[in-house]
């Protein structure tokens, strides 16, 4: 009888560990089609992850002649995400696979020089730091939606471009390898 108690305790420990550990994916790759690029998300702890995006951003800018121009700029973004509603979604029987939940994050984005628009380099090239809120949903086919919003501070290449900016991102894509 004494042998069964430690084995039972060990089994309960692994079942409990597995139940707690299945919330976030250890590694997740996505291909984004709306803003062309790739995303890699790495689990850090039970409810946190580090997400890295390499994408092409589309935006608008005005020059001195009051002309508006579409800008395409590659960027890299790092987000330290905390998924806060995994347990609530699980308790309601909602999907949490492939990190389908809401999150808050600290985001850092570096936008490289716009493609083919040298007159706009000084107003677009720079680093943006922002606290953000987001949600991510992945469906059975692997189709993924990611919505992000927040307010950030942009550090441009010169003093006149450092300012507060809205941070809004919407991506559509597919999770690879699931």
C-alpha positions, 0 to 999 in steps of 0.5 A: 500500500505504501508504494501506491501512495508515492506513485499516485502522488507522482501521477497527480503531479504530472497530470496537474503539470500537464493541465497547467502547461497546455495553455500556450504553445512552446513555439509557434510560426505564422505567415502573415498575408495582410501585412506580408511577413512572418511571426515567431512566438516563443513561450516564456512561462505559463501565461507569457510569451515573446513574439517577434514579427518581421513584416512590411508595414503600410502607412501614410505621410505628408511632406512639406507640399501637403501631399500624402503618400503611401509608404511601405516600410519593413519593420521588426517588432518584439512583444513581451505578451501576458495572456490574461484570460486563458483560464476563463476561456478554458472554463467556458469551453472556448478555444485556447489552442495556438495561443487563442486569447487576449493579452497585454504586452510591451511592444518595441518596433523598429521601422526601417527606411521606407522603400523608394521614398527618400524624402520621407526617411526622417519622419518614418525611420525610427523606434516605437515603444508602446504598451498594447492590448491585443487578441489572437484567435486561431481556428481549426484550419490554422487561420489566424487573426491578430488585433493590436492597439495602444499608444506609444512613443516614437523615437525618430532619427531626429529630435522633431520626430519624437512624439506620441503615436497610435499603435494599431495592427491587424494581421491575417495569416496561418499558423505553420506546422499545426 
